[in-house]
Amino acid sequence: MKQFDSTFSFYNLAYFKLHFLLDTVFQVPPVFDYSYYGLVIHEIREMQIMNMGNYAHGNQPVQHMICLYNYAGEPWKTQYHIREVMNKLYTSLPDGYCGDEDNGQTSAWYVLSALGFYPVTPATDEYVFGSPLFRKATISFENGNELLINAPENSAENIYVQAIKLNGRITGRNYIRHDELLNGGKLVFDMGSQPDYKRGTGEDAYPFSMSRRPRK
């Protein structure tokens, strides 16, 4: 009888539970309890009409949640939901923000996500990859360096990341580090209309988490 590997089983079960729980947020009906407020506030109503299950982007503490698929081996779901939020919940009209702006958080989420990454855990130096909105963007840093972000095949249909190159070298990670951004250069996203079910699925691709095994 093969020896039971409890460590392997624990971590794989944890990742399975994580992406399963993340999925349920978008799958359950938009039910709510407004007893705390005494009335249906606008964030709740927006959640109802956007047809995104129980995901309420107007509630700022949940805005990092979509990126957590990168920690569970299913980064293509992050890419899909990020583009859904940017397309459905933001416009250039006076009422173009869902929920409240809250000191710039709702805007910051959009700007960073549109560039293709987001700081899920600001206490680390990692920005988790999503799905860039633009074909080309340039970031100019105070140190004089520039980062050119290219996604030449990007479109409303090509929302899924097929490959990522940093300064000519392919990276299989689901994140980029702060110092790598500051060094400047070229960050290239190869985009497609279908999910890549292999890229970013191994543990070595996951961003830092206190609940996973330390990196070697």
C-alpha positions as CSV (number, residue, x, y, z in Angstrom):
1,M,0.0,0.0,0.0
2,K,1.4,3.4,-1.0
3,Q,2.3,5.6,2.0
4,F,-0.1,8.5,2.5
5,D,1.5,11.8,2.0
6,S,-0.3,14.1,4.4
7,T,1.6,17.2,3.4
8,F,0.9,16.8,-0.3
9,S,-2.8,16.1,0.5
10,F,-3.2,19.1,2.8
11,Y,-1.8,21.7,0.4
12,N,-3.7,20.3,-2.6
13,L,-6.9,20.2,-0.7
14,A,-6.4,23.7,0.5
15,Y,-5.9,25.0,-3.1
16,F,-9.0,23.0,-4.2
17,K,-11.1,24.5,-1.4
18,L,-9.8,28.0,-2.2
19,H,-10.8,28.1,-5.9
20,F,-14.1,26.3,-5.1
21,L,-15.0,28.9,-2.5
22,L,-14.0,31.7,-4.9
23,D,-16.2,30.2,-7.6
24,T,-19.2,30.2,-5.3
25,V,-19.1,33.9,-4.8
26,F,-19.9,34.4,-8.5
27,Q,-22.3,31.5,-8.7
28,V,-24.7,32.1,-5.8
29,P,-27.7,34.3,-6.3
30,P,-27.3,38.0,-5.2
31,V,-29.0,37.5,-1.9
32,F,-28.3,40.0,0.9
33,D,-29.3,41.1,4.4
34,Y,-29.7,44.9,4.8
35,S,-30.8,44.8,8.5
36,Y,-27.6,46.5,9.6
37,Y,-28.4,49.5,7.4
38,G,-32.1,49.5,7.7
39,L,-32.5,50.0,3.9
40,V,-31.0,48.7,0.7
41,I,-27.9,50.8,0.1
42,H,-26.7,51.5,-3.5
43,E,-23.7,49.0,-3.2
44,I,-26.2,46.2,-2.6
45,R,-28.4,47.3,-5.5
46,E,-25.4,47.5,-7.8
47,M,-24.5,43.9,-6.8
48,Q,-28.0,42.8,-7.7
49,I,-28.2,44.3,-11.2
50,M,-24.6,43.5,-12.4
51,N,-25.4,39.7,-12.5
52,M,-22.0,38.7,-10.9
53,G,-23.5,36.6,-8.1
54,N,-22.6,37.8,-4.6
55,Y,-19.5,39.7,-5.7
56,A,-19.9,43.4,-4.6
57,H,-17.0,45.4,-6.1
58,G,-18.4,48.5,-4.5
59,N,-17.3,47.1,-1.1
60,Q,-13.6,47.9,-1.2
61,P,-12.3,45.1,1.1
62,V,-13.4,42.6,-1.5
63,Q,-11.6,44.1,-4.5
64,H,-8.5,41.9,-4.1
65,M,-10.5,38.7,-4.1
66,I,-10.5,38.2,-7.9
67,C,-6.7,38.0,-7.9
68,L,-6.7,35.1,-5.4
69,Y,-7.2,32.6,-8.2
70,N,-3.5,33.2,-8.9
71,Y,-2.8,31.6,-5.5
72,A,-5.0,28.5,-6.3
73,G,-3.6,27.5,-9.7
74,E,-6.4,29.0,-11.9
75,P,-5.1,32.4,-13.0
76,W,-7.4,32.4,-16.1
77,K,-10.3,33.0,-13.8
78,T,-8.6,36.1,-12.4
79,Q,-8.2,37.3,-16.0
80,Y,-11.8,36.7,-16.9
81,H,-13.3,38.3,-13.8
82,I,-11.0,41.3,-13.9
83,R,-12.0,42.2,-17.4
84,E,-15.7,41.6,-16.5
85,V,-15.4,44.1,-13.6
86,M,-13.6,46.7,-15.7
87,N,-16.1,46.4,-18.5
88,K,-19.3,46.3,-16.4
89,L,-18.6,48.4,-13.4
90,Y,-16.6,51.4,-14.7
91,T,-17.6,54.1,-17.2
92,S,-16.5,57.6,-18.0
93,L,-19.9,59.0,-16.9
94,P,-20.5,61.0,-13.7
95,D,-21.9,57.8,-12.1
96,G,-19.1,55.6,-13.5
97,Y,-17.9,54.3,-10.2
98,C,-19.7,51.4,-8.4
99,G,-20.0,51.9,-4.7
100,D,-17.9,54.7,-3.2
101,E,-14.5,56.1,-4.3
102,D,-13.2,55.8,-0.7
103,N,-9.9,57.8,-0.8
104,G,-9.0,56.6,-4.3
105,Q,-9.2,52.8,-3.7
106,T,-11.7,52.2,-6.5
107,S,-9.7,54.3,-8.9
108,A,-6.4,52.7,-7.9
109,W,-7.9,49.2,-8.5
110,Y,-8.9,50.2,-12.0
111,V,-5.6,51.9,-12.9
112,L,-3.4,49.1,-11.7
113,S,-5.7,46.3,-13.1
114,A,-5.8,48.1,-16.5
115,L,-2.0,47.9,-16.5
116,G,-2.1,44.2,-15.9
117,F,-1.2,43.7,-12.2
118,Y,-2.4,44.5,-8.7
119,P,-0.8,44.6,-5.2
120,V,-2.9,42.0,-3.4
121,T,-0.7,42.1,-0.3
122,P,0.9,45.5,0.0
123,A,3.2,44.2,2.8
124,T,5.1,42.2,0.2
125,D,6.9,43.4,-2.9
126,E,4.7,41.4,-5.3
127,Y,2.1,42.6,-7.8
128,V,-0.2,39.8,-9.0
129,F,-0.9,39.5,-12.7
130,G,-4.4,40.0,-14.2
131,S,-5.4,40.9,-17.7
132,P,-4.2,44.3,-19.1
133,L,-6.8,46.5,-20.7
134,F,-4.5,48.3,-23.1
135,R,-2.3,47.3,-26.0
136,K,0.4,49.6,-24.9
137,A,1.2,51.7,-21.8
138,T,4.3,53.3,-20.4
139,I,5.1,54.0,-16.8
140,S,7.8,56.6,-16.0
141,F,9.4,56.2,-12.6
142,E,11.1,58.8,-10.4
143,N,14.4,57.0,-10.8
144,G,14.4,57.9,-14.5
145,N,13.5,54.4,-15.7
146,E,10.5,53.6,-17.9
147,L,8.5,50.4,-18.1
148,L,6.9,49.7,-21.5
149,I,3.9,47.4,-21.2
150,N,2.9,45.7,-24.5
151,A,-0.1,43.5,-25.2
152,P,-0.2,43.8,-29.0
153,E,-3.0,41.2,-29.5
154,N,-5.1,42.6,-26.7
155,S,-8.8,43.1,-27.5
156,A,-12.3,42.6,-26.1
157,E,-12.1,39.0,-27.0
158,N,-8.4,38.3,-26.3
159,I,-8.6,38.7,-22.5
160,Y,-6.6,35.6,-21.5
161,V,-2.8,35.6,-20.9
162,Q,-0.9,33.0,-22.9
163,A,2.6,34.0,-22.0
164,I,4.4,36.9,-20.2
165,K,7.9,38.1,-21.1
166,L,10.0,40.5,-18.9
167,N,12.8,42.0,-20.8
168,G,12.8,39.2,-23.3
169,R,12.6,36.4,-20.9
170,I,9.5,34.3,-20.3
171,T,8.2,34.3,-16.8
172,G,5.9,31.5,-15.6
173,R,5.1,33.3,-12.3
174,N,1.8,34.9,-11.5
175,Y,3.4,38.0,-10.1
176,I,6.1,40.6,-10.7
177,R,8.3,42.2,-8.0
178,H,8.5,45.9,-7.2
179,D,12.2,46.1,-8.0
180,E,11.6,44.5,-11.4
181,L,9.1,47.2,-12.2
182,L,11.5,50.0,-11.0
183,N,14.3,48.6,-13.2
184,G,12.2,49.4,-16.2
185,G,12.4,47.7,-19.6
186,K,9.6,45.8,-21.4
187,L,6.8,43.7,-20.0
188,V,5.0,41.9,-22.8
189,F,1.7,40.0,-22.5
190,D,0.8,37.5,-25.2
191,M,-3.0,37.5,-25.2
192,G,-5.6,35.1,-26.6
193,S,-9.3,34.4,-26.7
194,Q,-9.0,31.0,-24.9
195,P,-7.7,30.3,-21.4
196,D,-4.2,28.8,-21.0
197,Y,-4.9,26.0,-18.5
198,K,-1.2,25.3,-18.0
199,R,0.5,28.6,-17.4
200,G,0.8,29.7,-13.8
201,T,-0.7,26.5,-12.3
202,G,2.3,25.1,-10.4
203,E,3.1,26.1,-6.8
204,D,6.3,27.8,-7.9
205,A,4.2,30.3,-9.9
206,Y,2.0,31.3,-6.9
207,P,2.5,34.7,-5.1
208,F,3.7,34.7,-1.5
209,S,1.2,33.5,1.1
210,M,1.7,32.6,4.8
211,S,-0.5,29.6,4.3
212,R,1.7,27.8,1.7
213,R,5.0,26.0,1.9
214,P,8.1,28.3,1.9
215,R,9.8,28.8,-1.4
216,K,13.0,26.9,-1.9
